[in-house]
Amino acid sequence: MKSTWDTIIIGAGNAAFCAAHAAREKGAEVLMLECAPESENGGNSRFTAGAIRFAYDGVDDIRALCPDLPEDQIAITDFGTYTTDKFFDDMFRVTRYRTDPDLCERLVTTSRETMLWMRDKGIRFMPIYGRQAFKVDGRFTFWGGLTLEAWGGGPGLVDAHTEIAKAAGVEIRYETRALSLITDGDAVKGVRVRHKGEVYEISARSVVLASGGFQASPEMRTRYLGPGWEMARVRGTRFNTGDGIRMAMAIGASTKGNWSGCHAVGWDFNAPEFGDLNIGDNFQKHSYPWGVMVNATGRRFVDEGADFRNYTYAKYGRVILSQPDQFAWQIFDAKVTHLLRDEYRIKQVTKVSAPTLEELAKKLEGVDPKAFLEEMKAYNAAVDTSTPFDPNVKDGRGTNGLDIPKSNWANTIDEGPFEAYQVGCGITFTFGGLRIDPETAQVLDDDLLPIHGLYAAGELVGGVFYFNYPGGTGLINGSVFGRLAGGSAAEAVLRSE
C-alpha cells in the first residue's frame, strides 16, 4: 500500500472531491481519506437535494450548464438573472453584514466559472422545477436566486464526483479515520490514521482538510452552540464530528467565524438522530410560507412569509428549537396543499389531518387546543384578501394588526380538509471553523501566518456564514474553496520539486 503522496485530502464530500479534481489536474498524486464506509460515502453532500447557488446573467448561462435542456422547456421558463451584485446583496443581508468580505468576494465572483469547471469535469446540472419555480399562466418563473441542482440530487452529485476522481487516478480509502496531522513544527508532513483497528502514518507534501463541521457531535454542539443543542437532530452524516477542526487546532491553527451559529431547519419531529440515506433530505419541511406555524401554546411565533424560503429556512430551525418543548406544527388548508413540496408526501412523516379546525385542534399533540383556535380566528381576520396570492413572487399579501405579522403569501386557513405536520430542529452544518487565506485556502496559525502544507475547504472553514445563509450556498462554497484548496496544495508541491 502506497504510503507517500503529493496531496492527501481528508473527507470525501463535494468540497473534498473538488479539491481532488483540482489537485489531480495539476499533476499531483492524490489520496482521499474517508472515515465512513463506502455505503455511506459523500459526507453531508449525499444528504442534500443538490441545489447550488451561483451568479448568472441570463438564459445563455443556464444553457451552457444544461446543454440537454429542451428548447420548448426554455420557451416557457423565465430563468431571470442572478447577478454578482445580487449574490453579494444576499450574502451580506442574510449574514447581517458579517460575512468576511474577501472570502465572500472569492465565493461570489468565481461561482459561475466554478460551475462551468465542474460541468467540464462531467458534473451535470438541471433546473429545479417544482421546488424553485411554479407554473402560473403557462410559464415557470424561478425565484430566490436558486435555479440549478446537480443531476440526481446529492447522491447523484457524489456518485458523479467519485466516478470522475477514480477515472483520473485518485485513490479513495474508506473506513480510514484521520486521527492527527503530522508536523515538523513548520510544515504538515502527513496524517496519522486508523483503519479497522490498525493505526499507521501516511506521508504527504500537502494536506487538504475537507471533513465537515462539528454538527454530528452533541458535545461540541452544546459547547459552542449552547444549551439545548444536544437535542437537535442531525440532517446529514453521522461522521461530521469536527475532527478536521480539532486536528488543525491541535497544531496551532487559528479559528474564525460564527462558532455559536449554524444552519438549522424545520425537520420532522420524529426523525432519527442522524440522516437516513434511504430518506435523504425529505425529513425537511420547507413549505411553511404557504401556511402558518404554531408552538405548544397554540401561538404563531415567526413571520412565515418574511422572505422566500431560500433566505429563511436555514435560521428557522434555531427558532423552533427555542420554543416550548422544542417543536412546532405547520398548518395548511386545502387551498395550498397542492403547493407542498414532495417531502410532505413521504411515509415517514408526522402528520395529522381533519375536516375542520376544531377537530384538527384535538389532534395537535402537545398544543393548547383552545389557544390554537383563538390564534387561527385572529389570524384569519387579519389576512389581506384583496391582494392576489402568487407563490412565484413576494406578493405582499400579508396580515394587518398582528403582533407577529405574515408579510407575504398570507391565505386564510378556513377551507378543509386541513393538514398539520410536526417539526423539530434539524442541524445541517456549523458556521465556526478554521481561518484560511482567501487567495490560496491555506490554513493560518494563531499568529495569522500560513501553516505550510495545510489547506482547508467546505463546512470547516469559518467566516463565510453568520446567523443564516442563502439556500444552495453550501455546495458552491465547498466547490469554490475546494477547487482553490486542491489547486493551491498541488501548486505548492510542484514548486518544491
N, C-alpha and C positions, 0 to 999 in steps of 0.2 A: 504494500500500500504506500503510495507516494506521500512523503512526509514534509516536503518543502515546496512552497507555492509562491508565485508572484503576489497574488491577491487572495485573501480569504474574506468571504462575505458571510457575516453571521445573520441568519434569517433567510426565509425563502418566500416572502410575500412580494407584492408589487414593487415596493421600493428596492428590495434586495435584488430582484430579477433585473430591474432597470440598471442597477449598479453592475450586475454581472454582464449584461449585454454591452454596456459602455466600456467596461474594462477589457472584455474579450475582443471587441472590435479594434482596440488599440494594441492588441497583441499580447496581453497578459495571460498567463496560465491562471485559471480561476477555480477556486474551490468554494462551494456553498455549504454551510453547516446549518442544519435544521434539527431542532430538538424534538419536534413532533414526528410521529411515524408517517410514512408516505401516504397512508389513508387519510391523514388529517393535514396534509400539506397546504401551504399557501397562507398561513397566518390569518390575520383579520381580513385580508383581501378576498379570500374564498367566501367569506360570510357576507360580503357586500352585494348590493344589487348591480354593481359595476358602473354606476353613474360617475361621470368625470367632467369636471368644470374646466373650461379653457376659454380664452378670448378668441372671438372670430368676428369677421366683418360682414358676413352675409352668406347666401346660399352656396356660393362657389367654394368657400372654405368647408362647408358641410359635404359638398360633392367630392372634394379632394380626399376626405376622410372616409366617405361611404360611397365608393365608386359603383357599388352594386345597387344603389338606391334607385328604384324605377322613376322615370321622368313623370309618369302620371301621378305618382305619390307626391313628388316635389311640387307639382302643379296645384295641389290642394292643401299645401302646407306653408304657413308663414313661420319661417325659422327666425325671422328678425335678425338682430345683431347683438353681440355681446362684446363690446369694445374693451380695450385695455383700461380705458378710463372708468368704464362701468365696473369692471372687475376690481380695480383699485378702490372705487367708492364702496363697493360691497364689503371688501376686506376691512377697510378702516371703520366703516359704520358698525358692522356686527361685532368687531373686537373692541369697540369703544375707543378706537384710535390708539390701541396699544400694540398692534402688530409691528414687529421690527421692520422699519422701512426698507432696509437693504435686503432682508430675506423676502419681504413681500414683493419688492421690485423684481428680484430674480424669479420668483414664482409666477407673477403675472406676465411679465414681458417675454418669458420663454415658454409659456404654457402651450401656445399654438405650435411652435417649432418642435416641442417635445412630443406632442400628439402626432405630428407628421413623421417624426423619427420612429415612434412606436409603430405607426402604420407601415413604414418601410421595413421594419423588423418582422412584420407579419401579424401584429395585433389588429383585429378587425373591430369596427365600431358600427353602431346603428342608432337611429333616433329613438328617443324614449317616448314613443307613442303610448297613450293610455295613462301614464303617470305624470308626464310633464306637458301634455297637450290634450285638450278636449275638442271634440268635433262639434262646432257650433255653426249652423247655417252652411254646412257642407265643407267647412275648412278647419284644419287643425292650426292652432296658434300656440307656439311654445312660449313659456313664461319662466321667470325666475332665474334666467341665465344658465339653465341646466338643460342641455339639448341631446347629448350623446351618452351612450353607455357601451361598455365592452360587449362584444358578441358572446352570448351565453352568460351574461352577468359576471359575478365574482368568480364562480367556478370556471367559466369559460376563459376568463382573463388569466387565471392561474395556470390552467392547462395549456393555454397557448404560450405563455411565458416559459413554462417548463419544457415544452417541445422545442422552442426556439433555442433555449440555453443549451440543452443537451446536443442539439444538432451542431451548435457552434463549438462543442468540446468542453463545456462547463461540467465539472463533476459535482454532484449533489449527494451529500451524505445525510441520510435521515436518522432519527433517533440518536443524534450526536449533539449533546448539550455543551455549549461553551461555558466553562467554569470561570476562567480568568484570562486576562491578557498578559502575555509575556513581554517584559520590557527590560532594557538595559539601563534605564534611568534617563535616557534621552529619546529613545525611539521604541515603538512597538515592534516586536520581532516575531510574534506568533500568538498562538492561542492554546491554552490548556483545556482539554475536552474530556467528556465521559461518554462512552458508548457501550451500552449493555454491561455495565459494571466495571469496565476497564477504563482507567484514566491514563491519558497519554498526551504528549505535546506535538503540535504541528507548527512548523516554522513558516513564516511568511515575511515578505518585504513590505507589505501593506495590509491593513485590515479595515474593512468597512462594517460598521455596526448598523444593522437594519432589522432589529429584532423586536420592534414594537415598544409600546408604553408599558405601564405597570398596572393596567386596569384589571388583570386577572389575579392580582394579589390582594386579598382582603386586608392584609396587614398594611401594605403600602397605601391602599385607598384610604384607610382610616387615618393613617399617619399624616397624609398630605391633603386629602380632600376634606377630611373632618369626620366627626362622629355621625354614625348612621349609614355611611357609605359602604360598610361591610354588608349591608342588607341589599344592595343593588345586585341585579342580575348582570351577567356579562354577555353582551350580544354576540361576541365572536369567540376566538380561540381561547382555550384554557392555558395556552403556553406563553402568553404575553405577560410575564410576571416581573418585568423591569430588569432582567438580567443584564442586558447591554448597558443600561444606565449605571447599574451598580458596578459593573466591571470597569467602566471608564472612570467613575468617581474614585474607585479604589486606587487608581494610578494618578489622581490629581486633576481630573477633567473638571472644567468649570460647568456650572449649571445655569439654566436660563428659563424664563417663561413663567406661565401661569400654573404653578405647581398645585394650587388648590382648585384648578379648573379642569373641566373635561367635557367631552362630547357625550351627552346622555339624553336618551329619548324615552317616549312613551312605549312601553314594552309589555306584552301580555303578562298579567299579574301572576299567572301560574306557570310561566315559562321555566325551564330548568336553570340550574346555576350558571351553566356555560352555554354557548351556542350549540345548536344541533345542526349538523351539516345536512341532514335529511329535510330540515325545515328552512335552513338558510336564514334569510333576513325577514322571513314572514311573520315572526312574532311581533315585529314593529306594528304600530297602529297610527298612521300618519294622515288620516282623512279628517282629523279634528276640525280643520277650518270650516267644514260643511255642517258641523253640529255644535254642541257645547260639551264642556267637561265640568263635572261636579265632584266634590270631595265627600268625605264621610258625614259632614254636617249638612249635606244637601245643597251646598252653595257653589256657584262658579268662583273660580279663583284666578283666572288668567284670561286675557283677551285672545280668544281662539283665532280671530281674524286680523291680528295685528299686522301680519305681512304674509307673503307667500310661505308655504310650508318650508321651503328650502332655507329660509332665514330664521325660523323659529324652532324647528323640531329638535335641533341639537342642544337647545338650552332648556326645553320644557321638561325633560326627564328629571333634572335637578329640582324643578318646581314641584313636580309630582312627588318626589321623594320627601319633600318638606311638608307635605300635607298630613293631616291626622291619619295614623295607621299606614301612611306611605302608599296610598293608592288613589285612583280616580276612576270614574265611569265616564265614557264617551257616549253621548246620547244623539241619536239620529231619528228622523221621522221618514215617512215614505216618500217625501218629495226629493230626498237626496240620496237614498240608499243605493241608487244605481250609479252614483259617482264614487262609491267606496272602492278603494284600491283592492287588488286581488288578495292582499294579505288578510283581509277581513273574512275571506271565504274558506280558509283552511280548516281542517277538522280540529286541530289543536288550538282552540280559541275559547276564551272565557266570555261567553255571550249569553244574554237573556233577551227575550222579545215578548211583546204583549200588544193586544189590540188597542189599549187605552193607556194614558199616562198613569192613571190611578193603579191599574194592575201592574204596570212596569215598576212603579214605586215600591211595591211589595217584593219585587224580585231583585232589587239592587242591594246585594249583600253588603252590610256594614254602613248603609246610608240611612239617615233620618228621613223617613218617607214623607212626613208632614212638611218638613222644611224644603224637601225637594220639590214638592208640588207647588208650594208658595213661590219658590225660585223660578219655576217654569212659567207660572202665571205672570210674574213680574217681567220676566224676560220677553215673553210673547207680546205683552202690552207695549214694550219699548222698541220693538222692531220697526224700522222704517220700510214699510211695504211699498212705498211709492217709487223707490229706486229699483231698477231692474237687477236681477241676480245674474251674474256672469262669472263662472268659475275660471275663465281664462285671464282675467284682469283683476286688479284690486278695484272692485266695483263700487266702493263707497257705500254699499248697502249695510248700514250699521244700526246701532241702537241709540236711544235717547234717554238720558236721565238715570242711567245705571251707574253705581259706584265702580263696577268693573265693566267697561264697555265692550262691545264686539264691533270692531271697526269696519270689517268687510264680510261679505257672504253671510249676513245675518238673515236667516229664514225663521219664521215662526215654527215652533215644534208642536204641531197640533193635528197632524194627519197620520193616523195609524195605517198599518202596524208600525210600532216603534221598536228600535233595536238599541241595545246598550252593550258596551264592551269594557271590561275591567282592565285597567293598565297600571303597571308599576313603573319603576325606573330601570332602564337597560343602559348600562355604560358601554360605550364604544371604544374610546381611547382617551388617554390623558394628555394634557397640554404642556406640562412641565417636562424638561429634558435637558439635553446636552447643548452647550454653546458651540456653534460652528462658525467658520469663516464663510461669509456668503459667496465669496468668489471661488472657493475650492471645496467647500463642505468638510474641510479639515477641522477636527475637534481641537478646541482651545483649552489650555490648562488654567489653573486658578490665577496665574499671572497674565492671562489673556494672550499667551504665546502658543503657537501651534504645537501640538503633540505629533512629532514626526511619525509617519506611518499609520496614523489613525484618522478615519473619516466616518461620517455618520449621515444617515438619511431616514426619512419616514417619521413615524409617530414619536420616536425617542429624541427628536430634535426639538428643543424649546424655542419659543419666541415668535412662532408663526401665528398661533391661535391663542386668543384670550377670551374667556367668558362664553364664546359662541363661535360658530364658523358657518360659511355659506355651503350648502349642500354640494357634495361632489368634489370639494376641495381637498379632501384627504388623499384620494387617489392621485390627483395631479401633483399634490405636494410630494408624495412618495416618488412619482415618476420624475419630476424635475430634479429633485435633490438626489435621488438615486442615480440618475444619469450623471449628474455633476460629481458625486462622490466616487462612483466607479471609474469615470474618466480621469479624475484627478489622481486617484490611487494608482492607476496604471501608468499615467504620465510620470509620476514620481519614481516609480520602479524603473521605467525606461531611461530617465535622466541619470539614474545612479549606475547604469551599466557602463 
